Amino acid sequence: MHKPGHFGLSLLATSFLVLLTVDLGYPHWGILIAAAGTAAGNLPDIDNKPIVPFKHHGWTHTVLFVLLSGLFVVPIALVGYWSFVQFGAEIPVNIPMPSEFEYIALGIVLYIASVLGGLSHLFGDTLSTAGGTLLIRPWKPVSNNHVRIGVTTAGNPVYNTGFFILGVGSHLVIYQSFLGII
């Protein structure tokens, strides 16, 4: 799967979490949750960069990597949120100062969003019909078995665009219903 498809899948994976937080009265967390999920959802493909010495679909495409990458995404998101609350006084958006309990809850929710985003990436890659070295082995180091559903090619524009539209659409519906438009 390519970036638009992974982006859409990570938004789909986090949409229920966003809906929950919006319904609980924290609509400003929703965008942060979606951002953490999509960031973590694109992290496994860091092995495509020339400066990264790992082979594509190697250890960055494992559940272990997904679980560990959340530990990096969450602090960055929390610092960004804290900075926005502290220094965003000129921005015409009312973001309340969270309590310690709310920061802890937000951290937990962001970690869950990161894991969901990362797992959605692995799921998207299993949809590919590619074989050989492009097969992912998500359970390494516990198991070397590959997982492939194999319903489409990675570059299929129908799947990539379809997942993108579904993911963005799911979040638009959540926020439009919150704002009373739907």
C-alpha positions as CSV (number, residue, x, y, z in Angstrom):
1,M,0.0,0.0,0.0
2,H,1.2,3.5,-0.7
3,K,1.0,6.6,1.5
4,P,-2.5,7.7,0.8
5,G,-3.9,4.3,1.6
6,H,-1.8,4.1,4.8
7,F,-2.9,7.6,5.8
8,G,-6.6,6.6,5.3
9,L,-6.3,3.3,7.1
10,S,-4.7,5.0,10.1
11,L,-7.5,7.6,10.2
12,L,-10.1,4.8,10.0
13,A,-8.3,2.9,12.8
14,T,-8.4,6.0,15.1
15,S,-11.8,7.3,14.2
16,F,-13.6,5.4,17.0
17,L,-11.1,6.7,19.5
18,V,-11.6,10.2,18.2
19,L,-15.4,9.7,18.4
20,L,-15.1,8.6,22.0
21,T,-13.0,11.5,23.1
22,V,-15.2,14.0,21.3
23,D,-18.3,12.6,22.9
24,L,-16.6,12.7,26.3
25,G,-16.1,16.5,25.9
26,Y,-12.5,16.6,24.6
27,P,-12.9,17.6,20.9
28,H,-9.5,19.3,20.9
29,W,-7.9,15.9,21.6
30,G,-9.3,14.4,18.4
31,I,-7.0,16.2,16.0
32,L,-4.0,15.2,18.2
33,I,-5.2,11.6,18.3
34,A,-5.5,11.5,14.5
35,A,-2.1,13.0,14.1
36,A,-0.5,10.5,16.5
37,G,-2.2,7.6,14.7
38,T,-1.2,8.8,11.3
39,A,2.4,9.5,12.4
40,A,2.7,6.1,13.8
41,G,0.9,4.6,10.9
42,N,3.6,5.9,8.5
43,L,6.6,5.1,10.7
44,P,7.0,1.5,9.5
45,D,8.0,2.8,6.1
46,I,10.9,4.7,7.6
47,D,12.9,1.8,6.2
48,N,12.3,3.2,2.7
49,K,14.6,6.1,3.4
50,P,18.2,5.9,2.1
51,I,19.7,6.9,5.5
52,V,18.0,4.0,7.3
53,P,20.1,0.8,7.2
54,F,17.1,-1.6,7.3
55,K,15.6,-3.6,4.5
56,H,12.1,-2.7,3.5
57,H,9.4,-4.8,5.2
58,G,11.9,-5.9,7.8
59,W,11.8,-5.3,11.6
60,T,10.0,-2.0,11.2
61,H,7.0,-4.0,9.9
62,T,6.5,-5.9,13.2
63,V,4.1,-5.7,16.1
64,L,7.1,-5.2,18.4
65,F,8.2,-2.1,16.4
66,V,4.6,-0.8,16.5
67,L,4.5,-1.1,20.3
68,L,7.9,0.6,20.7
69,S,7.3,3.4,18.2
70,G,4.3,4.5,20.3
71,L,6.8,5.3,23.1
72,F,8.4,7.8,20.8
73,V,5.3,9.3,19.2
74,V,3.4,10.0,22.5
75,P,6.0,12.2,24.2
76,I,6.4,14.3,21.0
77,A,2.6,14.7,20.8
78,L,2.3,15.6,24.5
79,V,5.1,18.2,24.2
80,G,3.4,19.7,21.2
81,Y,0.1,19.8,22.9
82,W,1.6,21.3,26.1
83,S,3.4,23.9,24.0
84,F,0.2,24.8,22.2
85,V,-1.6,25.3,25.5
86,Q,1.2,27.3,27.0
87,F,2.2,29.5,24.1
88,G,-0.9,29.6,21.9
89,A,-2.6,32.4,23.7
90,E,-2.8,34.5,20.5
91,I,-4.6,31.7,18.6
92,P,-8.4,32.2,18.7
93,V,-9.1,28.7,19.9
94,N,-10.1,28.0,23.5
95,I,-7.9,25.0,24.6
96,P,-8.4,24.5,28.4
97,M,-5.4,23.7,30.6
98,P,-5.6,20.0,31.3
99,S,-5.2,18.6,34.8
100,E,-2.5,16.0,35.6
101,F,-5.1,13.2,35.3
102,E,-6.1,14.5,31.9
103,Y,-2.5,14.5,30.7
104,I,-2.1,10.9,31.8
105,A,-5.4,10.0,30.2
106,L,-4.3,11.8,27.0
107,G,-1.0,10.0,27.0
108,I,-2.7,6.6,27.3
109,V,-5.2,7.5,24.5
110,L,-2.3,8.7,22.3
111,Y,-0.4,5.5,22.8
112,I,-3.5,3.5,21.9
113,A,-3.9,5.7,18.8
114,S,-0.2,5.1,17.9
115,V,-0.6,1.4,18.2
116,L,-3.8,1.4,16.1
117,G,-2.1,3.5,13.4
118,G,0.9,1.2,13.3
119,L,-1.2,-1.9,13.2
120,S,-3.3,-0.4,10.4
121,H,0.0,0.0,8.4
122,L,0.8,-3.7,8.9
123,F,-2.8,-4.6,7.8
124,G,-2.5,-2.4,4.7
125,D,0.7,-4.2,3.7
126,T,-0.9,-7.6,4.1
127,L,-3.4,-6.6,1.5
128,S,-0.7,-6.6,-1.1
129,T,-0.2,-9.5,-3.5
130,A,3.6,-8.9,-3.5
131,G,5.7,-11.8,-2.4
132,G,9.3,-12.6,-1.7
133,T,11.2,-10.1,0.4
134,L,8.1,-7.8,0.4
135,L,6.1,-10.2,2.6
136,I,5.8,-8.9,6.1
137,R,6.5,-11.0,9.2
138,P,4.7,-9.1,11.9
139,W,5.3,-11.6,14.7
140,K,9.1,-11.5,14.6
141,P,11.1,-12.4,16.7
142,V,8.5,-14.8,18.1
143,S,7.6,-16.3,14.7
144,N,9.1,-16.0,11.2
145,N,5.8,-16.8,9.5
146,H,4.6,-14.2,7.0
147,V,1.1,-12.8,6.7
148,R,-0.5,-11.9,3.4
149,I,-4.2,-11.4,2.6
150,G,-3.2,-10.6,-1.0
151,V,-6.2,-8.8,-2.5
152,T,-4.5,-6.0,-4.5
153,T,-1.3,-4.6,-5.6
154,A,0.4,-2.0,-3.4
155,G,0.0,0.8,-5.9
156,N,-3.6,0.1,-6.8
157,P,-5.2,3.6,-7.0
158,V,-8.7,2.3,-6.2
159,Y,-7.7,0.8,-2.9
160,N,-5.3,3.6,-1.9
161,T,-7.7,6.4,-2.9
162,G,-10.7,4.5,-1.4
163,F,-9.0,4.0,2.0
164,F,-7.9,7.7,1.9
165,I,-11.5,8.9,1.3
166,L,-12.9,6.5,3.9
167,G,-10.4,7.7,6.5
168,V,-10.8,11.4,5.9
169,G,-14.6,11.0,5.6
170,S,-14.9,9.2,8.9
171,H,-13.2,12.1,10.7
172,L,-15.2,14.7,8.8
173,V,-18.4,13.0,9.9
174,I,-17.3,12.9,13.6
175,Y,-16.4,16.6,13.6
176,Q,-19.4,17.7,11.6
177,S,-21.7,15.8,13.9
178,F,-20.0,17.4,16.9
179,L,-20.4,20.9,15.4
180,G,-24.1,20.2,14.8
181,I,-23.9,20.3,11.0
182,I,-25.0,16.7,10.5
